Amino acid sequence: MISARIITPDADRFMKSIHNRMPAMLHPNDFDAWLDGSAGKEILMKAPPGLQEWIVNRPMNNVRVGDDDPATAVPAEPEAPPLPPELPPLGSLF
């Protein structure tokens, strides 16, 4: 492969809450037509109905973890927000 491109049209309803753009998707049946140039942008599709989102775990954002590590695809539980610092006890006026 000499080069690669990611085509990013406007986000559809599914992606709008995450970002204003989204990657275009190509159905596997259309790979050959796309690669040999016999098909145009009309075969690029929006997100399929079964597309899902989930919170990923920390290894997903770690450059030292390989892309082929299955741990990167495991959905993670949302982390609880940190507790606010404890305030010092209040003094008494009496």
Buried (B, 14 or more C-beta within 10 A) or exposed (E): EEEEEEEEEEBEEBBEEEEEBBEBEBEEEBEEEBEEEEBEEEBBEBBEEEEEEEEEBEBBEEEEBEEEEEEBEEEEEEEEEEEEEEEEEEEEEE
